[in-house]
Amino acid sequence: MSRSLAPSDARLPIYQRLKDEFAAKIAQGEWSRREAAPSENQLAEAYRVAVGTVRKAIEGLVAEGLLERRQGKGTFVRRPDFGNAMFRFFRHVGTDGEVLRPSARILERRLEAAAAPLAGALALAPGARLLRLFRERRLDGRAILVEDIALDATRFAALVDLPTDQFGDLLYPLYDEACGAMVARASETISFGAANARIAEALDVAPDAAVAVIERIAFGADGTPLEWRRSYGPADRFSYTIDLR
């Protein structure tokens, strides 16, 4: 069955319009991570374009990390692994040199109206309903990171009443499985500040102790902001490494 491209800027090259079309299918869950995407030949026939045009669109999505090619199996939607990304900043190593992964626990969950800054960050109207999560990451019985998280309560309605002991240690797979919201990329800003009373209590540090602050916006495959997150960790345990060439 032949298909027409969704309305878009006709000035864009065909491969770019195809790329946008395929990204939308990923964002909407039409292309599953469990099954291979249609082959390049199938897509070329369906959209009545050259195979090379489809290949260029697919290659663009592979380069952006939305798709991955598996030798002999086809092309699949890629699930980025952000689960332990924060621990490139806060590394905890056991006596054998193995990197240790903290557990997570929800400390508070509430609904609230979005104030202007958060509404803007999540591309929502001011006053839209937000789901707020405050959680800790623990290791050896000690909180080593606390996170303040904001989500669109409508988009993430399945999490409003989900028992908190079912959230697990990694939230992004939960967003995907429970809400159909797959995080495709994230943008982070790092700064330092002083712990307020709540953060100090959660981290068991002195009030006004220095903390590293990592603010993250996570986006879906279509570029829609899905999550705002601000994470706090003791500044004396923070490290940042970058290679300059």
Phi, psi and omega in degrees: 000127179283152182231155175252148177292145175297152180304132177202186181292111184295346179283345180287149175299153182303319182297325179291320178293322175296317179301315178296320179297315181291322178299322178295322179296323177295312182298325183272359178080010179291328174259119186270151174285345184272343181232150178295145174293160175307148181291164179299320179296317179297317180292320179298319179291319183295321183261002177056049177229171179288149178302321180299327179292317177297317182300320180294322178294316180296317180299325177296321179286328174294316180297328180275357177084012179272333178233158174221144177266134177244120185306124177078357183242332181122198182249131185234154171294132182264133173262107180298145180260093176260001191306317183243022183300327183298337186272010163283342176265325182238085184270137178230120187242135178283179182296337179270004179088357181283137178289127182268143182249120182289156171273167182232150178213132176283124179266329182206144174221132180207162173253144179204164175279139183286121170287164187306314183299315180288323177301317179296318181297326182259010179056043178245162175286142175306136182092351177300153184281128178249147168259121180251134177238136174237117184224160180243153172245126187241149177215127182054040176078009183234135176288125180244355178200139173235147187229133174251121190234139177233134180225153172293115185295334178286312180296325184249037183301329182296342182267351185296320182245005179295129178307133186295338178284357177259003181288327181077180183279334183246124184275327187295319173298326178294316177304317183293308187288322185270332188235357181066027181246102182265123176283125182255331179201168180213152177239133184236146174234130183250134176213180178229150181200192180252139181291127172284180186300319182293314181294318180300317179295317182295323181269354183057050175237169181291147174305140182071010175297150181290133178228148170274141183236120178245113178259129184233139166245124179257138186241150172280177181297334179270007178087001180285130176295131181252323186217138166252133181218135173235119183249142182235134176217155179303131184297331183285354177250006183272139173216150181219126182236135177218139177266128177251130181233000000 
